[in-house]
């Protein structure tokens, strides 16, 4: 009888293989993928729109994909930044998977893209388990969500390369304790950077873009203690293959500048 844990391991094994292929394909093009995770309503769309606009103003080729169960509302908002944007509708799936992402990128991603931002489905549970081939995984939390958020969702925060706090302009109004939040992040992910932002006030503007560019250009990325040390495997000990047609982005490459 197939156990649930066996099925989960098989699904994650295939996803890991696809993520590995996608990461290699993007690296060959000179593109770094930034995976943004958060709860619904965290303000990540507003923050991403501002960072995309800033990238365009600086002349940095960027693109973004946003994922939701329904509507293209976020894609419409991000398109105001005047950079390439695409919506992924998951038809009820609570997270993105590497194979799905690879399929959407094929024949769409501009060849000169330096940074690809992925706005994952609003959810801190399911998306945390799925590698998308990212160079940088960023977890966001708004001040309205409470200081104990990292403790409630230890996998999401524990695997982050960077943590961003949003809506700090209303921190005092909701009695947000920044020091307690940082302490809780440190408990699940020692040493990870925590940055405060407010789109309304311009606090922390450009931090996400700067960190993403640095990672793309080879700067060391924080290694979470929780990072998995073993790969998902078949019963025969071999990783599951990824369907080549879904992850292959082609052979067009752009040199890093």
C-alpha positions in Angstrom: 0.0 0.0 0.0 1.3 3.4 -0.9 1.8 5.6 2.2 1.1 9.3 2.1 4.7 10.0 3.1 5.9 8.0 0.1 3.8 10.0 -2.3 4.9 13.3 -0.8 8.5 12.2 -1.1 8.0 11.2 -4.7 6.3 14.5 -5.6 9.1 16.5 -3.9 11.8 14.4 -5.5 10.4 15.2 -8.9 10.1 18.9 -8.0 13.7 19.0 -6.8 14.9 17.5 -10.1 12.9 20.1 -12.1 14.2 22.9 -9.8 17.8 21.8 -10.4 17.2 21.8 -14.2 15.5 25.2 -14.0 18.3 26.7 -11.9 20.9 25.5 -14.4 19.0 26.9 -17.4 18.5 30.3 -15.7 22.2 30.4 -14.7 23.2 29.7 -18.3 21.1 32.8 -19.3 22.6 35.0 -16.6 19.3 35.2 -14.8 18.7 34.9 -11.0 15.3 33.8 -9.7 13.9 35.5 -6.6 11.1 33.5 -4.9 8.8 35.7 -2.7 6.7 34.0 -0.1 4.1 35.5 2.3 0.7 35.3 3.7 -2.2 36.9 1.8 -2.4 40.6 2.4 1.3 41.0 3.4 1.9 43.8 0.9 4.3 41.9 -1.3 2.6 43.0 -4.5 3.0 46.7 -3.5 6.6 46.2 -2.5 7.4 44.2 -5.7 5.7 46.8 -7.9 8.0 49.5 -6.4 11.1 47.4 -6.7 10.3 46.5 -10.4 9.8 50.2 -11.1 13.1 51.1 -9.4 14.8 48.4 -11.5 13.4 49.9 -14.7 14.5 53.4 -13.7 18.0 52.0 -13.1 18.0 50.3 -16.5 18.2 46.7 -15.0 16.4 44.1 -17.1 13.9 42.4 -14.8 10.7 40.4 -15.2 8.0 39.0 -12.9 5.5 36.2 -12.7 2.7 36.3 -10.1 0.7 33.3 -9.0 -2.9 33.2 -7.7 -5.7 30.8 -7.6 -7.9 33.2 -9.5 -8.0 36.7 -11.1 -5.2 38.6 -12.8 -5.4 41.5 -10.4 -1.8 41.3 -9.2 -0.4 41.0 -12.7 -2.3 44.2 -13.7 -0.8 46.0 -10.7 2.7 44.8 -11.4 2.4 45.7 -15.1 2.2 49.3 -14.1 6.0 49.1 -13.5 6.3 48.7 -17.3 8.4 45.6 -17.1 7.5 42.1 -18.5 4.9 40.5 -16.3 2.9 37.3 -16.6 0.1 35.8 -14.5 0.0 32.2 -13.5 -3.4 30.8 -12.5 -3.0 27.7 -10.4 -6.7 26.5 -10.6 -6.9 25.9 -6.9 -3.3 24.7 -6.3 -2.0 26.4 -3.2 1.6 26.7 -4.4 3.8 26.9 -7.4 6.0 23.9 -8.5 9.2 24.0 -10.6 7.7 22.1 -13.5 4.7 24.4 -13.7 7.0 27.4 -13.5 9.3 26.1 -16.2 6.4 25.6 -18.6 5.3 29.2 -18.1 8.8 30.6 -18.7 9.4 28.7 -21.9 9.2 31.0 -24.9 8.3 34.0 -22.7 11.2 35.1 -20.5 13.2 37.9 -22.3 16.7 36.8 -23.1 18.4 39.7 -21.3 16.6 39.3 -18.0 19.0 39.6 -15.1 16.4 39.1 -12.3 13.2 37.1 -12.4 10.9 37.8 -9.5 8.3 35.1 -8.6 5.3 36.3 -6.5 4.2 32.9 -5.1 0.7 32.1 -4.0 -0.2 33.8 -0.7 0.4 31.0 1.7 3.2 30.2 4.1 2.6 26.4 4.3 2.7 24.6 1.0 5.1 26.9 -1.0 7.7 26.6 1.7 8.4 22.9 0.7 8.8 23.6 -3.0 12.2 24.7 -4.5 11.6 26.7 -7.6 15.2 26.9 -8.7 15.6 30.2 -6.9 18.9 32.0 -6.2 17.2 33.9 -3.4 14.2 33.0 -1.2 12.6 35.9 0.5 9.8 35.6 3.1 7.7 38.7 3.9 5.5 39.5 6.9 3.6 42.6 7.6 3.5 44.3 11.0 -0.2 43.4 11.3 0.5 39.6 11.4 2.2 39.5 14.8 5.6 39.0 16.2 5.1 35.2 16.6 4.7 34.6 12.8 8.1 33.0 12.5 7.3 30.5 15.3 4.0 29.6 13.7 5.5 29.0 10.3 9.1 27.7 11.1 9.6 26.0 7.7 8.9 29.1 5.7 11.0 31.4 7.8 13.6 28.8 8.6 14.4 28.3 4.9 14.5 32.0 4.0 17.7 33.6 2.7 16.2 37.0 3.6 13.3 38.2 5.7 11.4 41.4 4.9 8.9 43.2 7.3 6.3 45.3 5.4 4.0 48.1 6.4 6.2 49.5 9.1 4.5 52.9 8.8 1.6 51.4 10.9 3.8 49.5 13.3 3.1 51.8 16.2 -0.7 51.7 15.5 -0.7 47.9 15.8 1.8 47.7 18.7 4.3 45.7 16.6 7.4 44.8 18.6 10.2 44.7 16.1 12.8 43.3 18.5 10.6 40.4 19.5 9.9 39.6 15.8 13.7 39.6 15.1 14.3 37.4 18.1 11.7 34.9 16.9 13.2 34.9 13.4 16.6 34.3 14.9 15.2 31.2 16.8 14.2 29.5 13.6 16.9 30.9 11.2 20.0 32.1 13.0 21.9 34.8 11.2 19.4 35.7 8.5 19.0 39.3 7.6 15.8 41.1 8.5 14.9 44.3 6.7 12.1 46.8 7.5 10.1 48.3 4.7 7.3 50.7 4.1 6.2 51.4 0.5 4.2 54.4 1.6 7.2 56.1 3.3 9.9 54.7 1.1 11.6 52.9 4.0 13.9 50.1 2.8 13.4 51.0 -0.8 15.8 49.1 -3.1 17.0 46.7 -0.5 15.3 43.7 -2.1 16.6 44.7 -5.6 20.1 45.3 -4.2 20.2 41.9 -2.4 18.9 40.1 -5.5 21.5 41.7 -7.8 24.3 40.9 -5.3 23.1 37.2 -5.2 22.9 37.1 -9.0 26.4 38.4 -9.3 27.8 35.8 -7.0 27.7 37.4 -3.5 27.4 34.8 -0.7 23.8 34.0 0.2 22.8 33.2 3.8 22.6 29.4 4.3 19.7 28.5 6.7 20.4 26.0 9.4 17.2 24.2 8.3 18.4 23.7 4.8 17.8 20.2 3.7 20.9 18.0 3.6 19.3 15.1 1.8 17.5 14.9 -1.6 14.1 13.3 -2.2 14.8 10.0 -3.9 13.1 7.0 -5.5 13.1 3.6 -3.8 16.2 2.8 -5.9 18.0 5.9 -4.6 17.9 7.9 -7.8 16.3 11.4 -8.0 13.2 11.5 -10.1 13.8 13.0 -13.6 12.2 16.3 -14.6 10.2 16.4 -17.8 12.6 18.2 -20.1 10.0 20.0 -22.1 8.6 21.8 -19.0 11.9 23.1 -17.6 14.0 23.7 -20.7 14.2 27.4 -21.4 16.2 27.1 -24.5 19.9 27.7 -25.1 19.7 31.5 -25.4 22.2 32.9 -23.0 23.2 36.5 -22.0 26.5 37.4 -20.4 26.5 39.0 -17.0 27.3 42.6 -17.0 
